[in-house]
Amino acid sequence: MIKKCLFPAAGYGTRFLPATKAMPKEMLPVVNKPLIQYGVEEALDAGLNEISIVTGRGKRALEDHFDISYELENQIKGTDKEKYLVGIRKLLDECSFSYTRQTEMKGLGHAILTGRPLIGDEPFAVVLADDLCVNLEGDGVLTQMVKLYKQFRCSIIAIQEVDPSETSKYGVIAGEMIRDDIYRVHSMVEKPKPEDAPSNLAIIGRYILTPDIFDLIEQTEPGKGGEIQITDALMKQAQNGCVMAYKFKGKRFDCGGAEGYIEATNFCFENFYKTGKAY
């Protein structure tokens, strides 16, 4: 039912300067894999094998990573180092990759709209690669959300509880609880002050969107920070139909900043690399 996954990857990664001055933040390694590879693996595990990436200037490394490096492969052919390429080879064999450029940074809503020619008129997932999500006890976050989409057939956003003092970092939702981990969204606010937040349920970088979202984004005026916010478009969708918010199972690391990045590295080293699962 859903085969396409969009990765907005044109941002500057300013929270990780100077490391991201010449390197895409999505290529920052967590142990021995770049962030975006974890996201593509999560998408493929959920059955999404058509990968679309919105890039920008200075992001050529993303396209090079999801390509064959003949010189490298010839150099390590027949050695024990070949095992390090097993994971990326699987992605190259089982996924297709398409790219387009976002020439101006006008917010996440605009980045998603830029990917419209790659997605077409069908439902799709969106992954923000600097939100690294893992679930050691079952399905990955996107797999969980795809299963919910089959049930509800509407846009679904991933949420988690955050400290009320941190609501100004996120889009925040309020809604009717359908079950203990699912809410029918009534309202959304982009980066509200703690005293203005409708709840402490914060949107994180996993979405499943129905294709009418593109027209809604086109109708959305710039909002917070002068950017076109996906939360504003989703609010229109919630008013006109249905948007569900899902409190996912698993852990999420904010790898756009140093603290979350170090936490993710330590976690992945202990749970994947040391057990041989990071290849």
Helices and strands as residue ranges (DSSP letters): E 4-8, G 14-16, G 25-27, E 29-30, E 33-34, H 35-45, E 50-55, H 60-65, H 70-76, G 80-85, H 86-94, E 96-101, H 108-114, H 116-119, E 124-127, E 131-134, H 141-152, E 155-161, G 164-169, E 171-179, E 182-190, G 194-196, E 201-209, H 213-218, G 224-226, H 230-240, E 243-247, E 251-254, H 258-268, I 269-273
